[in-house]
Amino acid sequence: MAKRLHGEEIDNAILKYLTDLPFSATTEMVAKQLNVAWYTAQMHLFKLEQDRKVRYFKIGRQNQWIISSKMTK
């Protein structure tokens, strides 16, 4: 059974996952990768967005997430 992630572990896992991707990821992709609920992923992503570590943009109804440093200004 895989170890359950909590708190800062989730934040760090999200940052690593998004850093390793050559493109953006949806909330659902992040949740599946980390094996957490969609809502859990969304709340952590919004926290990281407030901390300016990630940014999001919408495509249709989906939030697309990317590491802030990958975004052009």
mmCIF file of the N, C-alpha and C atoms, coordinates in Angstrom:
data_MODEL
# 
_entry.id   MODEL 
# 
loop_
_atom_site.group_PDB 
_atom_site.id 
_atom_site.type_symbol 
_atom_site.label_atom_id 
_atom_site.label_alt_id 
_atom_site.label_comp_id 
_atom_site.label_asym_id 
_atom_site.label_entity_id 
_atom_site.label_seq_id 
_atom_site.pdbx_PDB_ins_code 
_atom_site.Cartn_x 
_atom_site.Cartn_y 
_atom_site.Cartn_z 
_atom_site.occupancy 
_atom_site.B_iso_or_equiv 
_atom_site.pdbx_formal_charge 
_atom_site.auth_seq_id 
_atom_site.auth_comp_id 
_atom_site.auth_asym_id 
_atom_site.auth_atom_id 
_atom_site.pdbx_PDB_model_num 
ATOM 1   N N  . MET A 1 1  ? 0.841   -1.180 0.000   1.00 0.00 ? 1  MET A N  1 
ATOM 2   C CA . MET A 1 1  ? 0.000   0.000  0.000   1.00 0.00 ? 1  MET A CA 1 
ATOM 3   C C  . MET A 1 1  ? 0.884   1.241  0.000   1.00 0.00 ? 1  MET A C  1 
ATOM 4   N N  . ALA A 1 2  ? 0.585   2.203  -0.860  1.00 0.00 ? 2  ALA A N  1 
ATOM 5   C CA . ALA A 1 2  ? 1.388   3.419  -0.980  1.00 0.00 ? 2  ALA A CA 1 
ATOM 6   C C  . ALA A 1 2  ? 1.183   4.319  0.234   1.00 0.00 ? 2  ALA A C  1 
ATOM 7   N N  . LYS A 1 3  ? 2.241   5.017  0.593   1.00 0.00 ? 3  LYS A N  1 
ATOM 8   C CA . LYS A 1 3  ? 2.187   5.957  1.716   1.00 0.00 ? 3  LYS A CA 1 
ATOM 9   C C  . LYS A 1 3  ? 1.294   7.131  1.353   1.00 0.00 ? 3  LYS A C  1 
ATOM 10  N N  . ARG A 1 4  ? 0.421   7.527  2.259   1.00 0.00 ? 4  ARG A N  1 
ATOM 11  C CA . ARG A 1 4  ? -0.461  8.676  2.045   1.00 0.00 ? 4  ARG A CA 1 
ATOM 12  C C  . ARG A 1 4  ? 0.307   9.954  2.307   1.00 0.00 ? 4  ARG A C  1 
ATOM 13  N N  . LEU A 1 5  ? 0.155   10.903 1.432   1.00 0.00 ? 5  LEU A N  1 
ATOM 14  C CA . LEU A 1 5  ? 0.812   12.192 1.584   1.00 0.00 ? 5  LEU A CA 1 
ATOM 15  C C  . LEU A 1 5  ? -0.072  13.145 2.383   1.00 0.00 ? 5  LEU A C  1 
ATOM 16  N N  . HIS A 1 6  ? 0.561   14.056 3.107   1.00 0.00 ? 6  HIS A N  1 
ATOM 17  C CA . HIS A 1 6  ? -0.170  15.027 3.920   1.00 0.00 ? 6  HIS A CA 1 
ATOM 18  C C  . HIS A 1 6  ? 0.510   16.384 3.825   1.00 0.00 ? 6  HIS A C  1 
ATOM 19  N N  . GLY A 1 7  ? -0.270  17.440 3.948   1.00 0.00 ? 7  GLY A N  1 
ATOM 20  C CA . GLY A 1 7  ? 0.231   18.806 4.083   1.00 0.00 ? 7  GLY A CA 1 
ATOM 21  C C  . GLY A 1 7  ? 1.322   19.197 3.113   1.00 0.00 ? 7  GLY A C  1 
ATOM 22  N N  . GLU A 1 8  ? 2.467   19.563 3.669   1.00 0.00 ? 8  GLU A N  1 
ATOM 23  C CA . GLU A 1 8  ? 3.594   20.019 2.866   1.00 0.00 ? 8  GLU A CA 1 
ATOM 24  C C  . GLU A 1 8  ? 4.114   18.950 1.913   1.00 0.00 ? 8  GLU A C  1 
ATOM 25  N N  . GLU A 1 9  ? 3.950   17.693 2.262   1.00 0.00 ? 9  GLU A N  1 
ATOM 26  C CA . GLU A 1 9  ? 4.363   16.611 1.359   1.00 0.00 ? 9  GLU A CA 1 
ATOM 27  C C  . GLU A 1 9  ? 3.588   16.699 0.039   1.00 0.00 ? 9  GLU A C  1 
ATOM 28  N N  . ILE A 1 10 ? 2.308   17.028 0.138   1.00 0.00 ? 10 ILE A N  1 
ATOM 29  C CA . ILE A 1 10 ? 1.497   17.171 -1.071  1.00 0.00 ? 10 ILE A CA 1 
ATOM 30  C C  . ILE A 1 10 ? 1.993   18.361 -1.887  1.00 0.00 ? 10 ILE A C  1 
ATOM 31  N N  . ASP A 1 11 ? 2.246   19.489 -1.214  1.00 0.00 ? 11 ASP A N  1 
ATOM 32  C CA . ASP A 1 11 ? 2.765   20.675 -1.910  1.00 0.00 ? 11 ASP A CA 1 
ATOM 33  C C  . ASP A 1 11 ? 4.054   20.345 -2.650  1.00 0.00 ? 11 ASP A C  1 
ATOM 34  N N  . ASN A 1 12 ? 4.971   19.690 -1.963  1.00 0.00 ? 12 ASN A N  1 
ATOM 35  C CA . ASN A 1 12 ? 6.264   19.352 -2.569  1.00 0.00 ? 12 ASN A CA 1 
ATOM 36  C C  . ASN A 1 12 ? 6.102   18.375 -3.731  1.00 0.00 ? 12 ASN A C  1 
ATOM 37  N N  . ALA A 1 13 ? 5.204   17.409 -3.592  1.00 0.00 ? 13 ALA A N  1 
ATOM 38  C CA . ALA A 1 13 ? 4.975   16.445 -4.666  1.00 0.00 ? 13 ALA A CA 1 
ATOM 39  C C  . ALA A 1 13 ? 4.355   17.135 -5.889  1.00 0.00 ? 13 ALA A C  1 
ATOM 40  N N  . ILE A 1 14 ? 3.451   18.071 -5.661  1.00 0.00 ? 14 ILE A N  1 
ATOM 41  C CA . ILE A 1 14 ? 2.862   18.835 -6.768  1.00 0.00 ? 14 ILE A CA 1 
ATOM 42  C C  . ILE A 1 14 ? 3.944   19.627 -7.493  1.00 0.00 ? 14 ILE A C  1 
ATOM 43  N N  . LEU A 1 15 ? 4.781   20.316 -6.733  1.00 0.00 ? 15 LEU A N  1 
ATOM 44  C CA . LEU A 1 15 ? 5.838   21.123 -7.350  1.00 0.00 ? 15 LEU A CA 1 
ATOM 45  C C  . LEU A 1 15 ? 6.789   20.255 -8.160  1.00 0.00 ? 15 LEU A C  1 
ATOM 46  N N  . LYS A 1 16 ? 7.151   19.093 -7.633  1.00 0.00 ? 16 LYS A N  1 
ATOM 47  C CA . LYS A 1 16 ? 8.049   18.196 -8.369  1.00 0.00 ? 16 LYS A CA 1 
ATOM 48  C C  . LYS A 1 16 ? 7.376   17.706 -9.643  1.00 0.00 ? 16 LYS A C  1 
ATOM 49  N N  . TYR A 1 17 ? 6.127   17.289 -9.552  1.00 0.00 ? 17 TYR A N  1 
ATOM 50  C CA . TYR A 1 17 ? 5.395   16.790 -10.714 1.00 0.00 ? 17 TYR A CA 1 
ATOM 51  C C  . TYR A 1 17 ? 5.302   17.861 -11.798 1.00 0.00 ? 17 TYR A C  1 
ATOM 52  N N  . LEU A 1 18 ? 4.915   19.070 -11.423 1.00 0.00 ? 18 LEU A N  1 
ATOM 53  C CA . LEU A 1 18 ? 4.778   20.134 -12.413 1.00 0.00 ? 18 LEU A CA 1 
ATOM 54  C C  . LEU A 1 18 ? 6.122   20.569 -12.989 1.00 0.00 ? 18 LEU A C  1 
ATOM 55  N N  . THR A 1 19 ? 7.166   20.515 -12.181 1.00 0.00 ? 19 THR A N  1 
ATOM 56  C CA . THR A 1 19 ? 8.504   20.867 -12.669 1.00 0.00 ? 19 THR A CA 1 
ATOM 57  C C  . THR A 1 19 ? 8.971   19.870 -13.714 1.00 0.00 ? 19 THR A C  1 
ATOM 58  N N  . ASP A 1 20 ? 8.671   18.600 -13.500 1.00 0.00 ? 20 ASP A N  1 
ATOM 59  C CA . ASP A 1 20 ? 9.122   17.544 -14.407 1.00 0.00 ? 20 ASP A CA 1 
ATOM 60  C C  . ASP A 1 20 ? 8.331   17.483 -15.717 1.00 0.00 ? 20 ASP A C  1 
ATOM 61  N N  . LEU A 1 21 ? 7.148   18.088 -15.751 1.00 0.00 ? 21 LEU A N  1 
ATOM 62  C CA . LEU A 1 21 ? 6.329   18.058 -16.966 1.00 0.00 ? 21 LEU A CA 1 
ATOM 63  C C  . LEU A 1 21 ? 6.798   19.123 -17.962 1.00 0.00 ? 21 LEU A C  1 
ATOM 64  N N  . PRO A 1 22 ? 6.820   18.800 -19.242 1.00 0.00 ? 22 PRO A N  1 
ATOM 65  C CA . PRO A 1 22 ? 7.177   19.813 -20.242 1.00 0.00 ? 22 PRO A CA 1 
ATOM 66  C C  . PRO A 1 22 ? 5.981   20.684 -20.633 1.00 0.00 ? 22 PRO A C  1 
ATOM 67  N N  . PHE A 1 23 ? 4.824   20.440 -20.016 1.00 0.00 ? 23 PHE A N  1 
ATOM 68  C CA . PHE A 1 23 ? 3.595   21.158 -20.352 1.00 0.00 ? 23 PHE A CA 1 
ATOM 69  C C  . PHE A 1 23 ? 2.790   21.347 -19.074 1.00 0.00 ? 23 PHE A C  1 
ATOM 70  N N  . SER A 1 24 ? 1.644   21.977 -19.174 1.00 0.00 ? 24 SER A N  1 
ATOM 71  C CA . SER A 1 24 ? 0.796   22.185 -18.002 1.00 0.00 ? 24 SER A CA 1 
ATOM 72  C C  . SER A 1 24 ? 0.015   20.912 -17.676 1.00 0.00 ? 24 SER A C  1 
ATOM 73  N N  . ALA A 1 25 ? -0.605  20.910 -16.500 1.00 0.00 ? 25 ALA A N  1 
ATOM 74  C CA . ALA A 1 25 ? -1.398  19.755 -16.060 1.00 0.00 ? 25 ALA A CA 1 
ATOM 75  C C  . ALA A 1 25 ? -2.727  20.233 -15.501 1.00 0.00 ? 25 ALA A C  1 
ATOM 76  N N  . THR A 1 26 ? -3.746  19.414 -15.679 1.00 0.00 ? 26 THR A N  1 
ATOM 77  C CA . THR A 1 26 ? -5.046  19.715 -15.089 1.00 0.00 ? 26 THR A CA 1 
ATOM 78  C C  . THR A 1 26 ? -5.040  19.302 -13.616 1.00 0.00 ? 26 THR A C  1 
ATOM 79  N N  . THR A 1 27 ? -6.030  19.794 -12.897 1.00 0.00 ? 27 THR A N  1 
ATOM 80  C CA . THR A 1 27 ? -6.187  19.385 -11.498 1.00 0.00 ? 27 THR A CA 1 
ATOM 81  C C  . THR A 1 27 ? -6.363  17.875 -11.411 1.00 0.00 ? 27 THR A C  1 
ATOM 82  N N  . GLU A 1 28 ? -7.119  17.318 -12.335 1.00 0.00 ? 28 GLU A N  1 
ATOM 83  C CA . GLU A 1 28 ? -7.348  15.868 -12.339 1.00 0.00 ? 28 GLU A CA 1 
ATOM 84  C C  . GLU A 1 28 ? -6.040  15.096 -12.546 1.00 0.00 ? 28 GLU A C  1 
ATOM 85  N N  . MET A 1 29 ? -5.194  15.579 -13.438 1.00 0.00 ? 29 MET A N  1 
ATOM 86  C CA . MET A 1 29 ? -3.904  14.917 -13.671 1.00 0.00 ? 29 MET A CA 1 
ATOM 87  C C  . MET A 1 29 ? -3.058  14.926 -12.401 1.00 0.00 ? 29 MET A C  1 
ATOM 88  N N  . VAL A 1 30 ? -3.042  16.064 -11.713 1.00 0.00 ? 30 VAL A N  1 
ATOM 89  C CA . VAL A 1 30 ? -2.269  16.178 -10.470 1.00 0.00 ? 30 VAL A CA 1 
ATOM 90  C C  . VAL A 1 30 ? -2.830  15.224 -9.424  1.00 0.00 ? 30 VAL A C  1 
ATOM 91  N N  . ALA A 1 31 ? -4.140  15.201 -9.265  1.00 0.00 ? 31 ALA A N  1 
ATOM 92  C CA . ALA A 1 31 ? -4.774  14.320 -8.275  1.00 0.00 ? 31 ALA A CA 1 
ATOM 93  C C  . ALA A 1 31 ? -4.447  12.857 -8.537  1.00 0.00 ? 31 ALA A C  1 
ATOM 94  N N  . LYS A 1 32 ? -4.539  12.441 -9.794  1.00 0.00 ? 32 LYS A N  1 
ATOM 95  C CA . LYS A 1 32 ? -4.239  11.044 -10.133 1.00 0.00 ? 32 LYS A CA 1 
ATOM 96  C C  . LYS A 1 32 ? -2.771  10.713 -9.886  1.00 0.00 ? 32 LYS A C  1 
ATOM 97  N N  . GLN A 1 33 ? -1.878  11.625 -10.249 1.00 0.00 ? 33 GLN A N  1 
ATOM 98  C CA . GLN A 1 33 ? -0.446  11.384 -10.059 1.00 0.00 ? 33 GLN A CA 1 
ATOM 99  C C  . GLN A 1 33 ? -0.100  11.210 -8.583  1.00 0.00 ? 33 GLN A C  1 
ATOM 100 N N  . LEU A 1 34 ? -0.724  12.019 -7.733  1.00 0.00 ? 34 LEU A N  1 
ATOM 101 C CA . LEU A 1 34 ? -0.422  11.986 -6.304  1.00 0.00 ? 34 LEU A CA 1 
ATOM 102 C C  . LEU A 1 34 ? -1.303  11.010 -5.526  1.00 0.00 ? 34 LEU A C  1 
ATOM 103 N N  . ASN A 1 35 ? -2.302  10.438 -6.223  1.00 0.00 ? 35 ASN A N  1 
ATOM 104 C CA . ASN A 1 35 ? -3.236  9.523  -5.576  1.00 0.00 ? 35 ASN A CA 1 
ATOM 105 C C  . ASN A 1 35 ? -3.974  10.194 -4.410  1.00 0.00 ? 35 ASN A C  1 
ATOM 106 N N  . VAL A 1 36 ? -4.479  11.402 -4.697  1.00 0.00 ? 36 VAL A N  1 
ATOM 107 C CA . VAL A 1 36 ? -5.279  12.148 -3.723  1.00 0.00 ? 36 VAL A CA 1 
ATOM 108 C C  . VAL A 1 36 ? -6.600  12.518 -4.392  1.00 0.00 ? 36 VAL A C  1 
ATOM 109 N N  . ALA A 1 37 ? -7.551  12.950 -3.603  1.00 0.00 ? 37 ALA A N  1 
ATOM 110 C CA . ALA A 1 37 ? -8.841  13.387 -4.135  1.00 0.00 ? 37 ALA A CA 1 
ATOM 111 C C  . ALA A 1 37 ? -8.650  14.653 -4.971  1.00 0.00 ? 37 ALA A C  1 
ATOM 112 N N  . TRP A 1 38 ? -9.525  14.831 -5.948  1.00 0.00 ? 38 TRP A N  1 
ATOM 113 C CA . TRP A 1 38 ? -9.477  16.021 -6.801  1.00 0.00 ? 38 TRP A CA 1 
ATOM 114 C C  . TRP A 1 38 ? -9.533  17.283 -5.949  1.00 0.00 ? 38 TRP A C  1 
ATOM 115 N N  . TYR A 1 39 ? -10.430 17.318 -4.970  1.00 0.00 ? 39 TYR A N  1 
ATOM 116 C CA . TYR A 1 39 ? -10.583 18.489 -4.104  1.00 0.00 ? 39 TYR A CA 1 
ATOM 117 C C  . TYR A 1 39 ? -9.302  18.782 -3.332  1.00 0.00 ? 39 TYR A C  1 
ATOM 118 N N  . THR A 1 40 ? -8.638  17.756 -2.851  1.00 0.00 ? 40 THR A N  1 
ATOM 119 C CA . THR A 1 40 ? -7.373  17.937 -2.127  1.00 0.00 ? 40 THR A CA 1 
ATOM 120 C C  . THR A 1 40 ? -6.333  18.568 -3.042  1.00 0.00 ? 40 THR A C  1 
ATOM 121 N N  . ALA A 1 41 ? -6.217  18.047 -4.249  1.00 0.00 ? 41 ALA A N  1 
ATOM 122 C CA . ALA A 1 41 ? -5.264  18.611 -5.212  1.00 0.00 ? 41 ALA A CA 1 
ATOM 123 C C  . ALA A 1 41 ? -5.602  20.063 -5.496  1.00 0.00 ? 41 ALA A C  1 
ATOM 124 N N  . GLN A 1 42 ? -6.878  20.356 -5.720  1.00 0.00 ? 42 GLN A N  1 
ATOM 125 C CA . GLN A 1 42 ? -7.300  21.721 -6.038  1.00 0.00 ? 42 GLN A CA 1 
ATOM 126 C C  . GLN A 1 42 ? -6.952  22.692 -4.915  1.00 0.00 ? 42 GLN A C  1 
ATOM 127 N N  . MET A 1 43 ? -7.216  22.316 -3.677  1.00 0.00 ? 43 MET A N  1 
ATOM 128 C CA . MET A 1 43 ? -6.935  23.207 -2.547  1.00 0.00 ? 43 MET A CA 1 
ATOM 129 C C  . MET A 1 43 ? -5.427  23.470 -2.413  1.00 0.00 ? 43 MET A C  1 
ATOM 130 N N  . HIS A 1 44 ? -4.621  22.433 -2.604  1.00 0.00 ? 44 HIS A N  1 
ATOM 131 C CA . HIS A 1 44 ? -3.167  22.618 -2.518  1.00 0.00 ? 44 HIS A CA 1 
ATOM 132 C C  . HIS A 1 44 ? -2.656  23.456 -3.687  1.00 0.00 ? 44 HIS A C  1 
ATOM 133 N N  . LEU A 1 45 ? -3.217  23.260 -4.862  1.00 0.00 ? 45 LEU A N  1 
ATOM 134 C CA . LEU A 1 45 ? -2.816  24.062 -6.017  1.00 0.00 ? 45 LEU A CA 1 
ATOM 135 C C  . LEU A 1 45 ? -3.164  25.528 -5.799  1.00 0.00 ? 45 LEU A C  1 
ATOM 136 N N  . PHE A 1 46 ? -4.343  25.815 -5.253  1.00 0.00 ? 46 PHE A N  1 
ATOM 137 C CA . PHE A 1 46 ? -4.699  27.205 -4.978  1.00 0.00 ? 46 PHE A CA 1 
ATOM 138 C C  . PHE A 1 46 ? -3.789  27.811 -3.922  1.00 0.00 ? 46 PHE A C  1 
ATOM 139 N N  . LYS A 1 47 ? -3.392  27.024 -2.920  1.00 0.00 ? 47 LYS A N  1 
ATOM 140 C CA . LYS A 1 47 ? -2.443  27.515 -1.912  1.00 0.00 ? 47 LYS A CA 1 
ATOM 141 C C  . LYS A 1 47 ? -1.107  27.850 -2.569  1.00 0.00 ? 47 LYS A C  1 
ATOM 142 N N  . LEU A 1 48 ? -0.624  26.959 -3.426  1.00 0.00 ? 48 LEU A N  1 
ATOM 143 C CA . LEU A 1 48 ? 0.637   27.207 -4.122  1.00 0.00 ? 48 LEU A CA 1 
ATOM 144 C C  . LEU A 1 48 ? 0.522   28.407 -5.062  1.00 0.00 ? 48 LEU A C  1 
ATOM 145 N N  . GLU A 1 49 ? -0.657  28.616 -5.623  1.00 0.00 ? 49 GLU A N  1 
ATOM 146 C CA . GLU A 1 49 ? -0.880  29.777 -6.485  1.00 0.00 ? 49 GLU A CA 1 
ATOM 147 C C  . GLU A 1 49 ? -0.824  31.062 -5.668  1.00 0.00 ? 49 GLU A C  1 
ATOM 148 N N  . GLN A 1 50 ? -1.390  31.041 -4.462  1.00 0.00 ? 50 GLN A N  1 
ATOM 149 C CA . GLN A 1 50 ? -1.319  32.208 -3.572  1.00 0.00 ? 50 GLN A CA 1 
ATOM 150 C C  . GLN A 1 50 ? 0.126   32.501 -3.182  1.00 0.00 ? 50 GLN A C  1 
ATOM 151 N N  . ASP A 1 51 ? 0.925   31.454 -3.044  1.00 0.00 ? 51 ASP A N  1 
ATOM 152 C CA . ASP A 1 51 ? 2.349   31.613 -2.716  1.00 0.00 ? 51 ASP A CA 1 
ATOM 153 C C  . ASP A 1 51 ? 3.189   31.943 -3.951  1.00 0.00 ? 51 ASP A C  1 
ATOM 154 N N  . ARG A 1 52 ? 2.526   32.056 -5.107  1.00 0.00 ? 52 ARG A N  1 
ATOM 155 C CA . ARG A 1 52 ? 3.156   32.403 -6.385  1.00 0.00 ? 52 ARG A CA 1 
ATOM 156 C C  . ARG A 1 52 ? 4.151   31.356 -6.889  1.00 0.00 ? 52 ARG A C  1 
ATOM 157 N N  . LYS A 1 53 ? 3.950   30.127 -6.480  1.00 0.00 ? 53 LYS A N  1 
ATOM 158 C CA . LYS A 1 53 ? 4.819   29.039 -6.924  1.00 0.00 ? 53 LYS A CA 1 
ATOM 159 C C  . LYS A 1 53 ? 4.289   28.392 -8.200  1.00 0.00 ? 53 LYS A C  1 
ATOM 160 N N  . VAL A 1 54 ? 2.973   28.419 -8.366  1.00 0.00 ? 54 VAL A N  1 
ATOM 161 C CA . VAL A 1 54 ? 2.353   27.909 -9.593  1.00 0.00 ? 54 VAL A CA 1 
ATOM 162 C C  . VAL A 1 54 ? 1.383   28.963 -10.102 1.00 0.00 ? 54 VAL A C  1 
ATOM 163 N N  . ARG A 1 55 ? 1.033   28.818 -11.372 1.00 0.00 ? 55 ARG A N  1 
ATOM 164 C CA . ARG A 1 55 ? 0.035   29.697 -11.978 1.00 0.00 ? 55 ARG A CA 1 
ATOM 165 C C  . ARG A 1 55 ? -0.963  28.829 -12.719 1.00 0.00 ? 55 ARG A C  1 
ATOM 166 N N  . TYR A 1 56 ? -2.126  29.384 -12.925 1.00 0.00 ? 56 TYR A N  1 
ATOM 167 C CA . TYR A 1 56 ? -3.117  28.620 -13.688 1.00 0.00 ? 56 TYR A CA 1 
ATOM 168 C C  . TYR A 1 56 ? -3.757  29.492 -14.741 1.00 0.00 ? 56 TYR A C  1 
ATOM 169 N N  . PHE A 1 57 ? -4.274  28.812 -15.729 1.00 0.00 ? 57 PHE A N  1 
ATOM 170 C CA . PHE A 1 57 ? -5.070  29.448 -16.761 1.00 0.00 ? 57 PHE A CA 1 
ATOM 171 C C  . PHE A 1 57 ? -6.163  28.465 -17.125 1.00 0.00 ? 57 PHE A C  1 
ATOM 172 N N  . LYS A 1 58 ? -7.225  28.961 -17.700 1.00 0.00 ? 58 LYS A N  1 
ATOM 173 C CA . LYS A 1 58 ? -8.358  28.104 -18.030 1.00 0.00 ? 58 LYS A CA 1 
ATOM 174 C C  . LYS A 1 58 ? -8.368  27.776 -19.517 1.00 0.00 ? 58 LYS A C  1 
ATOM 175 N N  . ILE A 1 59 ? -8.669  26.531 -19.800 1.00 0.00 ? 59 ILE A N  1 
ATOM 176 C CA . ILE A 1 59 ? -8.966  26.087 -21.154 1.00 0.00 ? 59 ILE A CA 1 
ATOM 177 C C  . ILE A 1 59 ? -10.332 25.419 -21.047 1.00 0.00 ? 59 ILE A C  1 
ATOM 178 N N  . GLY A 1 60 ? -11.335 26.083 -21.584 1.00 0.00 ? 60 GLY A N  1 
ATOM 179 C CA . GLY A 1 60 ? -12.698 25.590 -21.403 1.00 0.00 ? 60 GLY A CA 1 
ATOM 180 C C  . GLY A 1 60 ? -13.070 25.656 -19.935 1.00 0.00 ? 60 GLY A C  1 
ATOM 181 N N  . ARG A 1 61 ? -13.457 24.526 -19.389 1.00 0.00 ? 61 ARG A N  1 
ATOM 182 C CA . ARG A 1 61 ? -13.820 24.466 -17.971 1.00 0.00 ? 61 ARG A CA 1 
ATOM 183 C C  . ARG A 1 61 ? -12.687 23.957 -17.099 1.00 0.00 ? 61 ARG A C  1 
ATOM 184 N N  . GLN A 1 62 ? -11.544 23.658 -17.689 1.00 0.00 ? 62 GLN A N  1 
ATOM 185 C CA . GLN A 1 62 ? -10.442 23.073 -16.919 1.00 0.00 ? 62 GLN A CA 1 
ATOM 186 C C  . GLN A 1 62 ? -9.429  24.123 -16.489 1.00 0.00 ? 62 GLN A C  1 
ATOM 187 N N  . ASN A 1 63 ? -8.955  23.969 -15.258 1.00 0.00 ? 63 ASN A N  1 
ATOM 188 C CA . ASN A 1 63 ? -7.803  24.746 -14.815 1.00 0.00 ? 63 ASN A CA 1 
ATOM 189 C C  . ASN A 1 63 ? -6.552  24.003 -15.262 1.00 0.00 ? 63 ASN A C  1 
ATOM 190 N N  . GLN A 1 64 ? -5.652  24.717 -15.889 1.00 0.00 ? 64 GLN A N  1 
ATOM 191 C CA . GLN A 1 64 ? -4.359  24.173 -16.287 1.00 0.00 ? 64 GLN A CA 1 
ATOM 192 C C  . GLN A 1 64 ? -3.317  24.800 -15.369 1.00 0.00 ? 64 GLN A C  1 
ATOM 193 N N  . TRP A 1 65 ? -2.467  23.980 -14.782 1.00 0.00 ? 65 TRP A N  1 
ATOM 194 C CA . TRP A 1 65 ? -1.487  24.438 -13.800 1.00 0.00 ? 65 TRP A CA 1 
ATOM 195 C C  . TRP A 1 65 ? -0.077  24.294 -14.352 1.00 0.00 ? 65 TRP A C  1 
ATOM 196 N N  . ILE A 1 66 ? 0.770   25.255 -14.013 1.00 0.00 ? 66 ILE A N  1 
ATOM 197 C CA . ILE A 1 66 ? 2.154   25.240 -14.478 1.00 0.00 ? 66 ILE A CA 1 
ATOM 198 C C  . ILE A 1 66 ? 3.021   25.925 -13.419 1.00 0.00 ? 66 ILE A C  1 
ATOM 199 N N  . ILE A 1 67 ? 4.277   25.522 -13.335 1.00 0.00 ? 67 ILE A N  1 
ATOM 200 C CA . ILE A 1 67 ? 5.222   26.172 -12.423 1.00 0.00 ? 67 ILE A CA 1 
ATOM 201 C C  . ILE A 1 67 ? 5.384   27.620 -12.880 1.00 0.00 ? 67 ILE A C  1 
ATOM 202 N N  . SER A 1 68 ? 5.374   28.559 -11.953 1.00 0.00 ? 68 SER A N  1 
ATOM 203 C CA . SER A 1 68 ? 5.452   29.975 -12.293 1.00 0.00 ? 68 SER A CA 1 
ATOM 204 C C  . SER A 1 68 ? 6.651   30.327 -13.151 1.00 0.00 ? 68 SER A C  1 
ATOM 205 N N  . SER A 1 69 ? 7.777   29.716 -12.889 1.00 0.00 ? 69 SER A N  1 
ATOM 206 C CA . SER A 1 69 ? 8.995   30.051 -13.625 1.00 0.00 ? 69 SER A CA 1 
ATOM 207 C C  . SER A 1 69 ? 8.925   29.649 -15.094 1.00 0.00 ? 69 SER A C  1 
ATOM 208 N N  . LYS A 1 70 ? 7.986   28.776 -15.478 1.00 0.00 ? 70 LYS A N  1 
ATOM 209 C CA . LYS A 1 70 ? 7.824   28.356 -16.865 1.00 0.00 ? 70 LYS A CA 1 
ATOM 210 C C  . LYS A 1 70 ? 6.947   29.309 -17.665 1.00 0.00 ? 70 LYS A C  1 
ATOM 211 N N  . MET A 1 71 ? 6.254   30.202 -16.970 1.00 0.00 ? 71 MET A N  1 
ATOM 212 C CA . MET A 1 71 ? 5.355   31.146 -17.638 1.00 0.00 ? 71 MET A CA 1 
ATOM 213 C C  . MET A 1 71 ? 6.161   32.339 -18.150 1.00 0.00 ? 71 MET A C  1 
ATOM 214 N N  . THR A 1 72 ? 5.841   32.786 -19.337 1.00 0.00 ? 72 THR A N  1 
ATOM 215 C CA . THR A 1 72 ? 6.471   33.995 -19.857 1.00 0.00 ? 72 THR A CA 1 
ATOM 216 C C  . THR A 1 72 ? 5.716   35.196 -19.329 1.00 0.00 ? 72 THR A C  1 
ATOM 217 N N  . LYS A 1 73 ? 6.414   36.255 -19.168 1.00 0.00 ? 73 LYS A N  1 
ATOM 218 C CA . LYS A 1 73 ? 5.792   37.456 -18.597 1.00 0.00 ? 73 LYS A CA 1 
ATOM 219 C C  . LYS A 1 73 ? 5.225   38.341 -19.654 1.00 0.00 ? 73 LYS A C  1 
# 
